[in-house]
Amino acid sequence: MMDGPSIRLARQDPAWRSRVFWLIASALLLWPLLVLTEFKPWTMFDEASLKPTLHFLGDFFPPKVEPDFLLLVARETWRTVAMATAGIALALLLAIPLALLSVRVLSLSALTGRMAAGPAVLRTSVRWLMIVLRSVPELIWALVFVRVVGLGPTAGVIAIALTYAGMLGKVYAEILESGESHATHSLMRNGSGRLQAFLFGLLPQNAAELTSYTVYRWECAIRSSAVLGFVGAGGLGQLMDASMKMFNGSEVATMLIVFMALVALADSVSAWLRKGLG
């Protein structure tokens, strides 16, 4: 029989035993992982680490607001946005054909049952290509292309385009596959081509979701473009990397404020577009 506290817990939460079990199991799993990764956050509070950290953070105030520096930050911020937007645009040029080639719902041979061997091989090959593209982080692509095309935003644009093409293509294909396919199949059975079936069958019912995910990925690309600057891909990240290496906290503070404002602006644009499509 259960004792008094157990009875009260069972009445309040009948699943408390399973919750406690999974909580303990998660702790037992997490602990060796933290040990394996040598997770030691207390080292941040050692005297050897704390003193330079506090000195660096103290330099954050006040932020640097000299006109010449603000003009430089504005120029690099615009370059960061341009890098992200150009990368997403190139990613779309790759992702849309890849997604259309990989979806089963647009296969004519699959209308009568099993997909033919040729289209099935093509579909599988395209899906593997998207796996390859998105499995390599944009930071790695940037490191490769910095050595190919040199320092500057070109490497960042290509890096974002390749990685995000795989991401966008995969999610686009899943969205199109999960949507209602009756109208699309009806159009194809009545003689419409694949492109017509996509434009008049699949796209109208999935446009809002596709657009929402695209804008979300554009937000992510803006953040990625700042990170890519640390490996020489230009933009706000490269300027911030130079300031951090010089331990110039006031410049870093200004750029962090600008970057947070940039991300907030991108989020507002995203919300506005979602509301317009809702």
Secondary structure, 3 states (H helix, E strand, C coil): CCCHHHHHHHHHCCCHHHHHHHHHHHHHHHHHHHHHCCCCHHHHHCHHHHHHHHHHHHCCCCCCCCHHHHHHHHHHHHHHHHHHHHHHHHHHHHHHHHHHHHCHHHCCHHHHCCCCHHHHHHHHHHHHHHHHHHHCCHHHHHHHHHHHHCCCHHHHHHHHHHHHHHHHHHHHHHHHHHCCCHHHHHHHHCCCCHHHHHHHHHHHHHHHHHHHHHHHHHHHHHHHHHHHHHHCCCCHHHHHHHHHHCCCHHHHHHHHHHHHHHHHHHHHHHHHHHHHHC
